[in-house]
């Protein structure tokens, strides 16, 4: 894994992608830091981080689009997949190299609370808690981009797909208000969601009986629940999809100024799940 990590890290600086990403994120951190903290005098650096969430939606696809897709396009993935290393080593090496790139502007951001402290009142513990939450949320975004890049050989499709998913996640809290709350509406939504999960499983594993069996069992369970007790499905769709609002943990730390350990574990878990899915998608190509 170390060799792959070093190779990927060097490639980001040889192609200028790493420099562009670091400069882009750092520039906007500096702009919003000057506006909110230096000019307007807000004591919390978390205001700045909240303002650049949309910037990650643009920057992360640029960083992740070539991670797996370029290997497939240039056919160098065959060399990697036949090398005496595990797929986990390949995926983790690529992922950690991108996390390292992202960590550089975050390390620069760690200086901002100290600058606030030098010029007035500062809340260092709260600021560094928000930086940690923002960094882990960015790591989840990178894992999303890596997974989407593993599904295609087009860098453009990988970038557009990652941008679309991140945009959807940012808008997700507002979109939840438009979801049906009735038992019938929740049933229809959950059936569609379950079909999507089964399709993704099929795309990752290529195992038709497993995917079809999962689809049938899930649909039968949902329909049976609806027929036996409709009240169990009321608001079920909103409740389930509300659990994947990634920004809630960061927003909670920003608003309450209290470190949410459970939320940080949630971020780490989400990144782990996405890496597992990336490994499965890559493993499928290894034996195809």
C-alpha positions in Angstrom: 0.0 0.0 0.0 2.9 2.4 0.8 4.2 2.2 -2.8 0.8 2.9 -4.3 0.2 5.7 -1.8 3.5 7.4 -2.7 2.9 6.8 -6.5 -0.5 8.4 -6.3 0.6 11.3 -4.1 3.4 12.2 -6.5 1.1 11.9 -9.5 -1.2 14.6 -8.1 1.7 17.1 -8.0 3.2 16.0 -11.3 -0.2 16.7 -13.0 -0.9 20.0 -11.1 -4.2 18.6 -9.8 -2.8 18.7 -6.2 -1.6 22.2 -6.5 -4.9 23.4 -8.1 -7.0 21.7 -5.4 -4.8 23.1 -2.5 -4.8 26.6 -3.9 -8.5 26.6 -4.7 -9.6 25.5 -1.2 -7.0 27.6 0.6 -8.0 30.7 -1.4 -11.6 30.4 -0.4 -10.8 29.7 3.2 -8.7 32.9 3.2 -11.4 35.0 1.5 -14.2 33.9 3.9 -11.8 34.1 6.9 -11.0 37.7 6.0 -14.7 38.6 5.5 -16.2 36.9 8.6 -13.4 36.8 11.2 -11.1 39.7 10.4 -13.4 42.3 8.9 -16.7 41.5 10.6 -15.1 40.3 13.8 -16.9 36.9 14.3 -15.0 35.0 17.0 -15.7 31.5 15.6 -13.8 30.1 12.7 -16.6 27.7 12.1 -18.5 30.5 10.3 -15.8 30.4 7.6 -16.0 26.6 7.3 -19.8 26.7 6.9 -19.4 29.1 4.0 -17.0 26.9 2.0 -19.2 23.7 2.0 -20.2 24.6 -1.5 -16.6 24.9 -2.5 -16.0 21.2 -1.6 -18.8 20.3 -4.0 -16.6 21.7 -6.8 -13.1 20.9 -5.5 -13.6 17.2 -4.5 -14.7 16.1 -8.0 -11.6 17.7 -9.5 -9.5 15.7 -7.0 -11.2 12.3 -7.3 -12.3 12.1 -10.9 -9.1 10.5 -12.2 -8.4 8.3 -9.2 -9.9 5.1 -10.6 -11.4 6.2 -13.9 -8.1 7.2 -15.5 -6.6 3.8 -14.6 -9.5 2.1 -16.5 -9.2 4.4 -19.5 -5.5 3.9 -19.9 -5.8 0.2 -19.1 -3.1 0.5 -16.4 -5.7 -0.9 -13.9 -4.9 -4.4 -15.3 -1.3 -4.0 -14.2 -2.4 -2.9 -10.8 -5.0 -5.7 -10.4 -2.5 -8.4 -11.4 0.2 -7.0 -9.1 0.9 -9.0 -5.9 -1.1 -6.5 -3.7 -4.6 -6.8 -2.4 -7.5 -4.7 -3.8 -7.8 -3.1 -0.3 -4.1 -1.9 -0.6 -4.9 -0.3 -4.0 -8.0 1.4 -2.8 -6.6 2.6 0.5 -3.4 3.8 -1.2 -5.4 6.0 -3.6 -7.8 7.1 -0.9 -5.1 8.1 1.6 -3.2 10.0 -1.0 -6.2 12.2 -1.7 -6.9 12.6 2.0 -3.3 13.8 2.4 -3.9 16.4 -0.3 -7.1 17.6 1.4 -5.2 17.7 4.8 -2.8 20.3 3.5 -5.4 23.2 3.3 -6.9 21.9 6.5 -3.5 22.2 8.2 -3.3 25.8 6.9 -6.8 26.4 8.2 -5.6 25.4 11.7 -3.6 28.6 11.8 -6.7 30.8 11.5 -8.0 30.3 15.1 -4.6 31.3 16.3 -4.7 34.5 14.2 -8.1 35.2 15.8 -6.6 34.6 19.2 -3.8 37.0 18.5 -6.3 39.7 17.6 -9.0 39.3 20.2 -11.3 36.7 21.7 -11.1 33.2 20.3 -12.6 29.8 21.1 -9.9 27.4 20.2 -11.5 24.1 21.4 -14.7 24.8 19.5 -12.8 26.0 16.4 -10.6 22.9 16.2 -13.6 20.6 16.8 -15.3 22.2 13.8 -12.1 21.8 11.7 -11.9 18.1 12.7 -15.6 17.6 11.7 -15.1 19.5 8.5 -12.1 17.4 7.6 -13.9 14.1 8.3 -16.8 15.2 6.3 -14.5 16.0 3.4 -13.0 12.5 3.8 -16.5 11.1 3.3 -16.9 13.3 0.2 -13.6 12.0 -1.2 -14.7 8.4 -0.5 -17.9 9.2 -2.5 -15.8 10.5 -5.4 -13.5 7.5 -5.3 -16.4 5.1 -5.4 -18.1 6.9 -8.4 -14.7 7.0 -10.2 -14.4 3.2 -9.8 -17.7 2.7 -11.7 -16.6 4.4 -15.0 -13.6 4.9 -17.2 -14.6 8.5 -18.1 -13.1 11.2 -15.9 -15.8 13.6 -17.0 -18.6 11.2 -16.0 -16.8 10.6 -12.7 -16.6 14.3 -12.0 -20.1 15.1 -13.0 -21.5 12.1 -11.0 -19.6 13.2 -7.9 -20.7 16.8 -8.3 -24.3 15.6 -8.6 -24.2 13.4 -5.5 -22.5 16.1 -3.4 -25.0 18.7 -4.6 -27.8 16.3 -3.7 -26.4 15.7 -0.2 -26.0 19.4 0.4 -29.6 20.1 -0.7 -30.9 16.9 1.0 -32.2 18.6 4.3 -34.5 20.8 2.3 -35.6 18.1 -0.1 -36.7 15.9 2.8 -39.7 18.3 3.3 -41.0 17.3 -0.1 -41.1 13.5 0.7 -44.4 11.8 1.4 -45.3 11.1 5.0 -48.2 8.8 4.4 -47.9 5.0 4.7 -48.6 4.5 1.0 -46.2 7.2 -0.1 -43.5 5.8 2.2 -44.1 2.3 0.8 -43.7 3.5 -2.8 -40.5 5.4 -1.9 -39.0 2.6 0.1 -39.7 0.1 -2.8 -37.9 2.4 -5.2 -35.0 2.9 -2.8 -34.7 -0.9 -2.2 -34.7 -1.5 -5.9 -31.9 1.0 -6.3 -29.9 -0.8 -3.5 -30.4 -4.1 -5.3 -29.3 -2.6 -8.6 -26.2 -1.2 -7.1 -25.5 -4.6 -5.5 -25.8 -6.1 -9.0 -23.5 -3.6 -10.5 -20.9 -4.2 -7.9 -21.1 -8.0 -7.7 -22.6 -9.0 -11.0 -24.5 -11.7 -9.1 -28.1 -11.9 -10.5 -29.6 -14.4 -8.1 -28.3 -12.6 -5.0 -29.5 -9.2 -6.3 -32.9 -10.5 -7.4 -33.4 -12.5 -4.2 -32.6 -9.4 -2.1 -35.1 -7.4 -4.2 -37.9 -9.9 -3.7 -37.3 -10.4 0.0 -37.1 -6.6 0.6 -40.2 -5.9 -1.4 -42.2 -8.7 0.3 -41.2 -7.4 3.7 -42.2 -3.9 2.9 -45.6 -4.9 1.4 -46.2 -7.3 4.2 -45.6 -4.5 6.8 -47.9 -2.2 4.9 -50.7 -4.8 4.9 -50.3 -5.7 8.6 -49.7 -2.3 10.1 -49.7 0.7 8.0 -48.8 3.0 10.9 -45.3 1.6 11.0 -44.6 3.1 7.6 -45.9 6.6 8.3 -43.0 9.0 8.1 -40.7 6.0 7.6 -39.2 7.3 4.3 -38.4 10.7 5.8 -36.9 9.1 8.9 -34.7 6.7 7.0 -33.4 9.2 4.4 -33.0 11.8 7.1 -30.2 9.6 8.6 -27.9 10.2 5.6 -27.8 14.0 6.0 -24.0 14.4 6.2 -23.9 18.0 7.0 -26.0 17.6 10.2 -23.0 16.5 12.3 -20.9 19.5 11.2 -23.8 21.9 11.5 -24.5 20.6 15.1 -20.9 21.3 16.1 -21.0 24.7 14.5 -24.3 25.7 16.2 -23.9 24.1 19.6 -20.1 24.4 19.9 -20.0 20.9 21.4 -18.0 18.0 19.9 -20.3 15.2 18.7 -18.2 12.0 19.1 -21.0 9.9 17.7 -21.2 12.1 14.7 -17.5 11.8 14.0 -17.8 8.0 14.3 -20.7 8.3 11.8 -18.4 10.1 9.3 -15.6 7.4 9.7 -18.2 4.6 9.3 -19.6 6.2 6.1 -16.1 6.5 4.7 -15.4 2.9 5.5 -18.7 1.7 3.9 -17.9 3.6 0.7 -14.3 2.2 0.6 -15.8 -1.3 1.0 -18.1 -0.6 -1.9 -15.2 0.6 -4.0 -13.2 -2.5 -3.2 -16.1 -4.7 -4.3 -16.5 -2.8 -7.5 -12.8 -3.1 -8.2 -12.7 -6.7 -7.2 -15.4 -7.5 -9.7 -13.1 -6.2 -12.5 -10.2 -8.2 -11.2 -12.0 -11.5 -11.8 -14.0 -10.5 -14.9 
